[in-house]
Amino acid sequence: MRKKLHIKKGDNVMVISGDSKGQQGKVLFVQRDDLRVIVEGINLISKHTKPNAENPQGGIVKKEAPINISNLMVIDAAGNPTRVGREIDEKNNKSVRYSKKSGEVIK
């Protein structure tokens, strides 16, 4: 059984350490096995590409590289970075994520 992560695809996150510290973005992809995440517009690298059908000229393309999940914090509804807790919802008996700073449920 895999450990549940505090970040999911579609979450808004803030980088808390590294070269991109303080930047915010939306999670595009989560690599569960490597504990790495691709975030929109963060940790950009320059990739040299050959000419192909998508890019007939070829050249240098900027693209997002994975960033370690420990360097990210979820942003709650109020726009503040927060730690994530888990609790059981009484209505449907499922685990839900909540903001430890504000106490609100994170969708």
Summary of the structure (lengths in Angstrom):
residues: 107
radius of gyration: 16.9
end to end distance: 23.1
largest distance: 56.9
contacts: 267
relative contact order: 0.20
helix: 3%
strand: 45%
